[in-house]
Amino acid sequence: MVVTISDQDLMRMKAALLDDDRDEALQIIKELVKQLEIQAGRRGLL
């Protein structure tokens, strides 16, 4: 499975790493997992 990440999302990820912002990093992960679940649901994988 492939997840497309926007330039804005990539910048958010880099900023969270540089700032050592665990809450932001967790929020990004949650959003990516939700995106994966939606994509999987569309393909009938869930």
Residue frames as qw, qx, qy, qz and C-alpha x, y, z in Angstrom:
[[0.000, 0.891, 0.453, 0.000, 0.00, 0.00, 0.00],
 [0.430, 0.220, 0.018, 0.875, 1.23, 3.49, -0.83],
 [0.141, -0.832, -0.416, 0.339, 0.43, 6.69, 1.02],
 [0.388, 0.607, 0.147, 0.678, 0.73, 9.95, -0.84],
 [0.423, -0.626, -0.311, 0.577, 2.15, 12.67, 1.39],
 [0.259, 0.921, 0.177, 0.229, 1.70, 16.31, 0.48],
 [0.462, 0.455, -0.280, 0.708, 4.56, 18.78, 0.70],
 [0.361, -0.639, 0.153, -0.662, 2.73, 20.43, 3.60],
 [0.917, -0.370, -0.042, -0.139, 2.48, 17.11, 5.50],
 [0.826, 0.183, -0.231, 0.480, 6.17, 16.45, 4.92],
 [0.151, 0.573, -0.254, 0.764, 7.04, 19.87, 6.31],
 [0.658, -0.574, 0.068, -0.482, 4.83, 19.18, 9.37],
 [0.969, -0.149, -0.147, 0.131, 6.69, 15.91, 9.92],
 [0.614, 0.354, -0.252, 0.659, 10.08, 17.58, 9.66],
 [0.164, -0.636, 0.183, -0.732, 9.02, 20.38, 12.00],
 [0.833, -0.477, -0.023, -0.279, 7.73, 17.88, 14.57],
 [0.910, 0.008, -0.190, 0.368, 11.06, 16.07, 14.46],
 [0.397, 0.472, -0.215, 0.757, 13.14, 19.22, 14.72],
 [0.338, -0.580, 0.161, -0.724, 11.00, 20.59, 17.57],
 [0.197, 0.032, -0.932, 0.302, 10.84, 17.19, 19.30],
 [0.508, -0.047, 0.153, -0.847, 7.06, 17.73, 19.38],
 [0.084, 0.014, 0.996, -0.037, 5.66, 14.35, 20.37],
 [0.404, 0.486, 0.571, -0.525, 2.04, 15.50, 20.40],
 [0.457, 0.635, -0.233, -0.577, 2.29, 16.78, 16.83],
 [0.142, 0.348, -0.894, -0.246, 4.10, 13.62, 15.71],
 [0.243, 0.199, 0.917, -0.247, 1.36, 11.48, 17.23],
 [0.465, 0.597, 0.278, -0.591, -1.32, 13.58, 15.52],
 [0.356, 0.565, -0.555, -0.496, 0.43, 13.13, 12.15],
 [0.004, -0.135, 0.989, 0.053, 0.61, 9.37, 12.67],
 [0.369, 0.386, 0.723, -0.439, -3.09, 9.22, 13.55],
 [0.475, 0.641, -0.038, -0.602, -3.95, 11.14, 10.38],
 [0.252, 0.453, -0.778, -0.355, -1.81, 8.82, 8.24],
 [0.152, 0.060, 0.976, -0.143, -3.40, 5.72, 9.77],
 [0.452, 0.528, 0.469, -0.545, -6.85, 7.16, 9.13],
 [0.418, 0.622, -0.370, -0.549, -5.87, 7.87, 5.52],
 [0.095, 0.269, -0.945, -0.161, -4.63, 4.28, 5.13],
 [0.300, 0.260, 0.853, -0.338, -7.86, 2.89, 6.60],
 [0.493, 0.612, 0.152, -0.599, -9.92, 4.96, 4.18],
 [0.351, 0.542, -0.633, -0.427, -7.84, 3.79, 1.22],
 [0.044, -0.107, 0.993, -0.033, -8.02, 0.17, 2.36],
 [0.415, 0.392, 0.649, -0.503, -11.79, 0.45, 2.81],
 [0.496, 0.611, -0.156, -0.597, -12.18, 1.74, -0.73],
 [0.361, 0.423, -0.791, -0.256, -10.31, -1.29, -2.02],
 [0.885, -0.204, -0.204, -0.365, -12.27, -3.68, 0.16],
 [0.539, 0.335, -0.687, 0.354, -9.20, -4.66, 2.17],
 [0.150, -0.243, 0.635, -0.717, -10.79, -4.10, 5.58]]
